[in-house]
Structure formats: structure tokens, C-alpha cells
Amino acid sequence: MCKWGTDTLLWVLIPAELSHTGEAFWAKRGIDACIADLVQALNDAGIYTSNSCCGHGKGDGSIMLHDGRELIIKTPKNTE
């Protein structure tokens, strides 16, 4: 997992209910670099994301979808 603050800017769809205008719009947002490719792929496929965090090595990560589902990104177990 990446260090907190290591972001990649991606265009994401801001849903109407989270918009100050009441209209959906696209905006650039910082996404944790280590999951940015996954977030981009989901959005490119029309599976829009509303929030994400990789966990930064402290726990599981997650990606929240516009439809209310949550994808859990499991933290690898230490095999040492």
C-alpha cells in the first residue's frame, strides 16, 4: 500500500447528491496511487466510485461505489 498523501489525480463523477449544485459533474480528485488504476478501470467501465482508501498499510482498503456497495481491498498478511 502507498504512503498517505501519495495521490494520483483522476477524473471522477461527483453524483448529484454530493454536488453543491444538485447536478452531477466530473472533477479531478486525488486517489491513493496504489489503487488509482483500479479506481480508473471501474470508472471507465461505468462502475462509478464515490470514495476510496488503500488503508495505507494500517488495515484493509475500500472503494465505495455510487450504488452503495463497498469493495474491500484486503491487506496482505505478513508472511515473515
KEVO-309467 format. One record per residue (C-alpha): residue number from 1; residue in three letters; x, y, z. Coordinates in Angstrom, 1 decimal, padded with zeros to 4 digits. Layout:
<atoms>
   n res     xx     yy     zz
 NUM ALA      X      Y      Z
...
</atoms>
This chain:
<atoms>
   n res     xx     yy     zz
   1 MET  000.0  000.0  000.0
   2 CYS  001.1  003.5 -000.6
   3 LYS  002.1  006.2  001.9
   4 TRP -000.6  008.6  002.8
   5 GLY -000.5  011.7  000.5
   6 THR  000.8  009.7 -002.5
   7 ASP -002.1  010.5 -004.8
   8 THR -002.8  010.2 -008.5
   9 LEU -005.2  012.8 -010.0
  10 LEU -008.2  011.1 -011.7
  11 TRP -011.4  012.4 -013.3
  12 VAL -014.3  011.1 -011.2
  13 LEU -018.0  011.6 -011.4
  14 ILE -019.4  013.5 -008.5
  15 PRO -023.0  012.4 -008.0
  16 ALA -025.8  015.0 -007.8
  17 GLU -026.4  014.2 -004.1
  18 LEU -022.8  015.2 -003.3
  19 SER -022.8  018.2 -005.6
  20 HIS -023.3  021.8 -004.3
  21 THR -025.3  022.5 -007.4
  22 GLY -027.5  019.4 -007.2
  23 GLU -026.2  018.3 -010.6
  24 ALA -023.7  015.5 -011.3
  25 PHE -020.3  016.7 -012.7
  26 TRP -016.8  015.4 -013.4
  27 ALA -013.9  016.6 -011.4
  28 LYS -010.3  015.8 -010.8
  29 ARG -009.6  014.2 -007.4
  30 GLY -006.6  012.7 -005.6
  31 ILE -006.8  008.9 -005.4
  32 ASP -004.3  006.8 -003.5
  33 ALA -001.6  005.9 -006.1
  34 CYS -001.6  002.2 -005.3
  35 ILE -005.3  001.8 -006.2
  36 ALA -005.7  004.5 -008.8
  37 ASP -005.5  002.1 -011.7
  38 LEU -008.3  000.0 -010.2
  39 VAL -010.5  003.1 -009.5
  40 GLN -009.8  004.3 -013.1
  41 ALA -010.8  000.9 -014.5
  42 LEU -014.0  000.8 -012.5
  43 ASN -015.0  004.3 -013.6
  44 ASP -014.0  003.6 -017.3
  45 ALA -016.4  000.6 -017.1
  46 GLY -019.3  002.8 -015.9
  47 ILE -019.0  001.5 -012.3
  48 TYR -018.7  004.9 -010.6
  49 THR -016.8  005.3 -007.4
  50 SER -017.6  007.8 -004.7
  51 ASN -014.7  007.3 -002.2
  52 SER -011.6  005.2 -001.8
  53 CYS -008.7  004.5  000.5
  54 CYS -006.0  001.9  000.3
  55 GLY -005.6  001.5  004.0
  56 HIS -002.0  002.8  003.9
  57 GLY -000.7 -000.4  005.5
  58 LYS -002.7  000.0  008.6
  59 GLY -005.8 -002.0  007.6
  60 ASP -008.0 -003.1  004.7
  61 GLY -008.7 -000.5  002.0
  62 SER -012.0  000.1  000.4
  63 ILE -013.7  001.6 -002.6
  64 MET -017.2  002.9 -002.2
  65 LEU -019.5  002.8 -005.3
  66 HIS -022.2  005.2 -006.2
  67 ASP -024.8  002.5 -005.8
  68 GLY -023.9  002.0 -002.1
  69 ARG -021.8 -001.2 -002.5
  70 GLU -018.3 -001.3 -001.0
  71 LEU -015.4 -003.2 -002.4
  72 ILE -012.9 -004.3  000.3
  73 ILE -009.2 -004.4 -000.5
  74 LYS -007.7 -007.0  001.8
  75 THR -004.3 -006.1  003.4
  76 PRO -001.8 -008.9  002.7
  77 LYS -000.9 -011.0  005.7
  78 ASN  002.7 -010.7  006.9
  79 THR  004.4 -013.9  005.8
  80 GLU  007.7 -013.4  007.7
</atoms>
